[in-house]
Amino acid sequence: MKQFVYILTDCNRKCLHVGLTDDLLKTTSFYKEHKQLFFDSTAKVSRLVYFEEFTVDEAALLRFNT
């Protein structure tokens, strides 16, 4: 199964969120709808600035932890 390590940011690029997911589109949509989870109310998730795709779960977890 594919895994993604990703970095999301707000429109001012002051807040970053790093995560691990198996569905990148669903995850980015989720954070855009629920902006209060990792960002304050003034910072809206607006950009996916980086992602890496992995086919081995252990490799994705290792990259996420480094």
C-alpha positions, -999 to 999 in steps of 0.1 A, spaced: 0 0 0 12 35 -7 21 58 21 29 96 19 50 118 42 37 154 37 42 190 48 12 214 49 15 251 56 -8 282 59 -11 310 34 17 330 52 39 299 54 45 305 91 30 273 104 40 238 92 24 205 98 42 172 90 22 140 87 20 105 74 -11 92 54 -22 67 29 -46 91 11 -30 124 4 -60 141 -12 -84 131 16 -59 143 42 -54 177 26 -91 182 22 -97 173 58 -72 199 71 -87 225 48 -122 218 63 -110 215 100 -84 242 102 -85 245 140 -69 211 145 -32 220 140 -34 257 131 -48 286 150 -80 302 138 -62 329 118 -40 305 99 -58 285 72 -42 255 56 -37 265 20 -7 247 6 8 212 3 44 222 1 61 188 0 53 151 -1 72 118 -6 55 86 -18 65 52 -4 54 17 -12 68 1 19 51 12 52 83 8 73 103 31 49 76 58 52 75 55 90 113 57 91 113 88 69 85 104 90 105 99 122 137 115 109 
